[in-house]
Amino acid sequence: MAESILVTGSIARSARRGDAGLEFEIAERAYVHEGRIYGAEPEGFGAEGVSEIEGYAIPGLADLHCHVGLDESGATDHALAIQQATTDRDTGVLLQRDAGSPLDTRFVQERADLPRLVRCGRHLARPKRYLRNYAWEIEPEALVEYAVAQVAAGDGWVKLVGDWIDREAGDLKACWPTEALTVAIDAVHAAGGRVTAHCFSHESLPGLLEAGIDCVEHATGLTAETIPLFAEHGVAIVPTLVNIGQFLDYAEAGHRFPAYAAHMRTLHAHRYETIAAAHAAGVQIFAGTDAGGVLPHGIIASELAELHRAGLSAAEVLAAAAFDARTYLGFDTLTDGASADLVVYSTNPQDDVRAYEEPRAVVLRGQRVR
């Protein structure tokens, strides 16, 4: 039996939206016992000893766009994938949605000391229209077959590459005909899955909306026309603003394609106002780092600071990174009897996003791991 933990200070157990906006249920103490958290002292608490953590406690952070088992060259070995997950865990990320990886990472899910992982399987892209060694590269007529296969290969999520540079056109172009998307997304939904898509440009969004997409990654191409449709249809976005901050580098790397380079610079210039407009319209926004592949792991604090710069209040950032994000993936917060997955800070993240830079303690499945 593990040592019990007494958490004191301010524990944000759940959140709801009322007439006054976001409202957090706050407790002054909580009891961690046998892997679960309670509001009242449970039977047997402290039988094997008690440690105490004081501060501002919240549910474990959720990163809804990361890549475990992926680096610039493609699939990593198991050791590096474990290192990536551990790095994220130590920053307070205790729930991850892997947004595409060529490595079968079920072995990560078997480790009690690593974050909970929801896998997308492998990206689905058009031939030579994505990063090498990342995706199944297929033509539209094969999209249904591969999409349904990824529902089973992952944990119900399927990741499409919605747009990428078309070298013949010299700019970002949509990858899939709307008809192919519609049949594939319908088939995924029938199999109990959900679909998200990488999208930089505005051009790919109408077809994905028409086809019934569930979520869009990056979403830099949102416009005054598509933002209300995202809100109306409940399509969530994961902006990955740290990654979008690299768009000037991508433009320079693609200087041989002037239209593409100019497009990327424009998307970069308008990134904050695009996300602010989506937020104001009521579009669901979740935190995602895009760590893995090109970006390093362990950057959740930077991503949350970027969301704040885009206009989300500190409380709304907390919802996007913990309460709303965990609910979206089907996981509990810190309600009575829930798994004790929590992060404790010295300052209150409800008021100041800088709190995320230095967790005081991290507890995963009832065990203190930092």
N, C-alpha and C positions, 0 to 999 in steps of 0.2 A: 504494500500500500504506500502511495506517495505521500510526502509531506503536504499538509494543508496550507493554503495561502489566504491570509486576510488582506483584502484590498480596502484601503481607507482614503478618504479625501472627497473626490467628486467622480462618481461612476456614471457615465452616460449609457444607460441600459437599452433604451429604444428611442425612436424618433417618430413624430407624426407631423403632418401639415394641418394646422388649424387656421382660424381666421387671422391670427397674428403672425402667420408664417410658420417656420419650422419650430417645433417644440420638442425638447429633449426630456425624457424621464431621467431624473438625476437621483442617485442614492448616495448616502454618505459612507456606506460600507457594503462590501460583498464578500462572499465566502466561496473559495475555490476548494472543491473536495472531490476526489476520485474523478478528476477530469472535467467536472461540471461546475457551473457558477450558480450561486443561490443568493437570494436577498435576505434570508434568515439562516441562522446557524443550523446546518444539517446534523443529523445524528452521526456520531463518530468523528466529527470535525476535530482535528488536532490530536487524534490518537497516536499518530506517528510524528507529532511535532507540528509547529506552526511557524511560518515565516510571514513577514508583513511587508507590503508594498504600499507606499503613500504617494498620491499624486492625482493627476487627471487621467482617468481610464476611459477608453473607448473600445468598441469591438475591433478586432484585427482588421487592418486595411485590406482592401481588395484592389488588385491590379487587373483590370479587365482587358488589357492588351499587352501581353508580354510573350516571349518565346523562350521556353526552357528546352535546352538541347539543340540550340541553333546558334551558329556564329556566322561570320562573313562568308565562309566556305560551304556552309550547309550544315548537315547533322554533326553534332559533337559526339565525343565519347561519354560514357555514363559519368565519369568523374567530374567532367566540366559541367554537365547538366546539374549535378548535385551541388557543385560550387555556386552555380548561378542561383539556384533556389535558396541556398543557405544565405547568400548575400542579400537577397530580397527579404528573407525572413528577419534578418537582423535589423532591417530598417522598419519593421512593423508590418510588412506585407504577409498576411497569413492565409490569404485566399487569392489564387491566380486563375485567370482564364487565359490559357495558352492559345494565342491567336494564330496557330499554324506552326507545325514543326515536322520535319521529315523523320525525326527520331521518335520511336515508340517509347513514351515516357511513363508508361504504367508503373515502372519500377519506382518512380518518384512517389506515386500515390501509396506505395507500400511502406514508406518511411514515416513513422510517427513524429520524427523531428523536423520534417519539412512541411512547407505550407500546403494546404489543401489545393489540389490542382484539377481544374476542369479543362479537358483537352479538346481542341478543334480538329485533331487529325492533321492532314497535310493540306497546304494551300492548293487551290485549283486555279490554274492560269492557262492562258493561250500559249502556244509554242513561241518561244523566244520573246515573250512579253512579260517577263518577270525576272527576278534575280536567279542566277544559275544555281542549280542543285537544291532549290527550295520547294518547288511545287510539282504536282502532277501536271504536266503540260499537255492539254487535250484540245480537241476541236469541239464546237458547240453540240454536235450530235452525240458526243459521249458524256455531256455534262450531267445528265440525269443519273446514269449508271455510277459515275464517280462520286457525285454528291451523296447519293444514298449510301454508298460504301463508306463514306467518311462519317456518317452518323454512327455507324457501328465501330469504326476504327477509333473514333474519339469518344467524347461523352455527350453526344447529341448536337454539338455545334459544328457547323460547316463554314469554312473560310474561303470566299471567292476573291480573286483579284479582279475588281470591277473595272479598273482602267490602268493603263500604263502607256509609256511612250510607244507610239507607232512610228518606226523609223522612216517608213515611206511618206507618212504625212508630216513628220517632223514635229509632232506635238502629242500631248496626252489625248488618247482616244478610248472610248468605251470598248470593252473586250468582248461583250456577249450580246447577241440579239435579244430583244425583249421576249420573244416567243420561247427561246431556249431557257431563259431565266425563269419564266413563269412555270414551265413544266417541271424544271428542276426544283424550284423552291416549293411548289405544291407537293412534290414527291417527298422532299425532306420533311415538310410539315406532317404529311401522312404517316411518316415513319417515326414521328414524335420528336423531331429535331428542330433546330433553329439555324438561321443563316445570317452571317455577317459578311461584309465586303469591304475590302480596301478600296477607297475612292479619294483621289485628289481633285479631280476635275468636276465641273458642273454637269458635263455631258452624260456621265454615266448614271446620274441620280434619278431622272424621270423613269427610265426603264426599270431600275431596281425597285422604285416605289410601286410602279404598276404591277410588278411581278410579286410583290408581297414581302420584300426584305424585312428582316427583324431589327437589324442593327447596321450601322455604317461606321467604319474606322476612318479616322482623320477628318473627313467631312469638310475639307477646306473649300470645296466647290459649292457649298450651300448658297442659295440666292434668296431674294425676296419672294420668289415664286415657290421655291421648294421648301423653305423653312416652315410655312404654315401647314404644308402637307405632311411633313415629318411629325409635327405636333398632333395633327388630326389623326394620323394612322398609328401613333404610338411607336414610331421608329426611333430608337435610341442612337446616340452618337458617342464615340470615344475619341476625343480630339487628338490625343498624343501630341501636345503642344511642344514638348522638348524636341521631338522629331521634326515637327513643322519648322522649328527654329533652325533646322539644318538646310532648309530649302535653298538658301543662297548658295550653299556649297554644291547642292545638286544641280542648280542652274549653271554654275561654273563648270562642273564636270560634263554637262551636256551642251557646252557652248557651240558644238558643231551643228546644233539644231536651234537656231535663234528663236523660233516661235515657242518651243518648249522652254527654253531658258527664260524668256520674257514671262511666260505663263507662271512658272514657278516663283519668279520674283514677285509677281502680282499677288499670288496666293499667300506668300509670306507677308507681304505688306499689310494685307487685310485680315490676318489670322485672328487677331483679338476681336475686332469688330464683328467678324463672322460668328464666332462662338458666343459673343455677347448678345447678338441678335437672336440666335437660336435659344439661348437661355431665357431671354425676355419673352419669347413666344411660347415657352413651356415645353420645349423639346427636352427629353430626358438626356442628361449628360453624366457620363461616368468617367472615372479616372483610369488612365492607361498609359504606361510609360513607353511602350514599344521596345523595351529592353530585350536584348538578344539580337542576333543578326549584326547590325551595325552599331547600335548603342549598348553601353554597358548596363549591367544590372545594378540595383541599389540606388536608383534615381527617383524614387517615388516622391521625396520631399521637393525636388525640383519641379516635378510635374504638377504637384499641388500648388506650388507657388505660381506657376504659369496659369493655372485655372483661375486663381485669385486675380492675377493681372488682367485676365479676360473678362472680369466683371462679376464672378461669383463671390459672394460674401464668404467669410471664414466658416460660418455655419453651413452654408450651401456646399462648400468644398468638403466639409466633413461628411455630409450626406452622400456626395458623389463618390467619395473614397471609402465609405464604410457602410452606413445604414442602408441607403438606397441600392448601392452596388451589391451588397450581400443579399438583399432581398431579391434583386433581379436574377441572381444566380441560384436562388432557392436555399440560401443559408440563413441561419438565425443570427441575431445580434447578441445582446447579453441578457436576454430574458431568462426568467427563472428556469433552471434545469438545462440551459443550453450548454454546448461545449464551451469550455473556458478558453476562448481564443481572444486575447485582449492585449492592448498596448497601453502603457502608462507613461505620461509625460510630466515634466516639471511645471510646464505652463499649459494654459487651457487652449487646445486647438479650436474650440468653438469661437474663440476671440482672435487668435493669432496663428496664421499658417506657419510661422517660423517654428512653432512647437514641434513639427514633424521632423525637423533636422536632427534631433537628438532624443530618441526614446530613452526613458529611464529604465523601463523593464518591458520585456516581451514574454507573454505566456501563451503557449500553444498546447492545446489538448490538456490543459491543467498543469503543464510542466513549464517552469521558468527556463527559457532558452537564451535569455539575455538579461 
